């Protein structure tokens, strides 16, 4: 039943007012309560999902909602926003360097995880068709869940580990989507195994089409943004949002992976000279968070807690098997060969990547597919996936902070500045505004600015010391812990970096 039509609302504008008020209460309360997740190291998505369940038909909110089609569409839109934001913030150099191991995790790793979970589910008494669909649904990690957990734990991971997890999460959805759709159709036809050359070919085509369309839209967007002159800065994020939707839409219509296309289009755009770059990135960060909140709230509304009791036992065992057996074994088989191939993954890093493979929105959205297809047992499978996702949020979700410290994988990078200085411009500017952290080991620490050998095309523009903003003068002494902003010409950037080290945005 649709929640809007089921509510006892009157004529307009009261119907719209009630809908907006309910939306405001759900979203606002979820965001405020998400602060508590940081204390326990839980993904904030669990707070949003739980609040949706509380507001649902069996919760205190009593909002009847069982529209799987609407939930699927909203979830898809939210994933487009989340993946686009992730791609905008992925450095091209990092993608090139770690594409091979992350790509293997996102393809072979997903298939291995699906097979191992299917074997476990079949051992618990589920028929092979159902077990295979279940394995496919929970086979991919969720970027939003992974990095929400890391941010909630206030951790900075070592670069190699964090980048591998991020790229894997951005690339692994296509394989999981294809497996789920194909195996759900088998479930509808009550067939068993049907993973052959046709399915493998579909996966390859989805990846190729997704890559080509995504890169094409990305570079086409770069060309367009470099030549179009919009009348207001606020229109540029509207245009980039249109590019994200275009990448997903045309790729999906071409039977390719729309999610992969969105991610790669964003990478191409994010590594270019975007007009009003910082403003565009902030808008998409906001849209990604809004998508995440709305997505989990809606999915929470779909959950009927009374139905979860019947599948709680199997869900718990499968979730534990996923965390302790399937995911670690798949990651080890994929990453161990890279230990001797110049990537330098240590045993601890492989173990950590295996452990922090959180499941979130993607499995729940994929679990809607059998329901929409009308497959027998689709609703029960959806309930089972919800249990697995919730258990996975606690194990390993609640142990992310502890595991990071236990394995010694916290980054030693300096803390970020409490204030950020940006330059917004429609036109590409000649010159760079760089931020540096003044470490006590640097030669510039304890030295007045007047005594530093600045190149002729460079100058300090701002010093951030705690909560204090300092206008730099010749007598200003840089102290350890300061963040100093330096404006430099491209020709003098190398000399500035010799003085201050690596800029903070490159750390």
Secondary structure by P-SEA (a helix, b strand, c coil): ccccccccccccaaaaaaaaaaaaaaaaaaaaaccccccccccaaaaaaaaaaaaccccccccccccaaaaaaaaaaaaaaaaaaaaaaccaaaaaacaaaaaaaaaaaaaaaaaaaaaaaaaacccaaaaaaaaaaaccccaaaaaaaaaaacccccaaaaaaaaaaaacaaaaaaaaaaaaaaaaaacccccccaaaaaaaaaaaaaaaaaaaaaaaaaaaaaaccccccccaaaaaaaaaaaaaaaaaaaacccaaaaaaaaaaaaaaccccaaaaaaaaaaaaaaaaaaaaaaaaaaaccaaaaaaaaaaaaaaaaaaaccaaaaaaaaaccccccccccccaaaaaaaaaaccccaaaaaaaaccccccccaaaaaaaaaaaaaaaaaaccccaaaaaaaaacccccccccccbbbbbbbcccccccbbbbbbcccccccccccccccccccccccbbbcccccccccccccccccbbbbbbbcccaaaaaaaacccccccc
